């Protein structure tokens, strides 16, 4: 079981999916992080050992340029996804071969592929 923090752009229906798959999650809007800068949301996720689900590239930038031990980031790179598309892609990730290894990684979900980069990045 994993614990997730859903960024503001992620549909609350994803939270319902996570629960149905045996995971736990919290939406930023339910804990007063809706208007918080990305670096503060990342600090919260690190402090509480939460994987972030987001569509905001800013989190990936923070992970690259501030190499810290980050629980993990799932980055949805879909074009104008609706709630059902978000749910479908997250479900495919969490029930498929890519489910293993989401911790300490940036996992990028695109329409036709999933890519993963382990964290922290080293030069």
C-alpha angles and dihedrals in degrees: 000000000000131000118226139193113207116211120227095264093057118095117247086231086076087063090056089051092050091052092048089054092052098259130121126232146172128202116225090232092060094057099042096259095115095107097031123120116256094248091057091049089050090050089052092049092050093047092051097035094241127156111227122229110197146142091213115108089204091083092056089049090052091049091052100042098036101043105201133142099280118183090225144288127228108197118197108208098180126136110253095326120197122217094268092053091049091050093047094050094045090047091051089051097047096043097040139071092282093062090090111076102027089124115093090006141103104231113193117201114200128174095268105016148034122220128188135199121187119232140263097038115224128203 
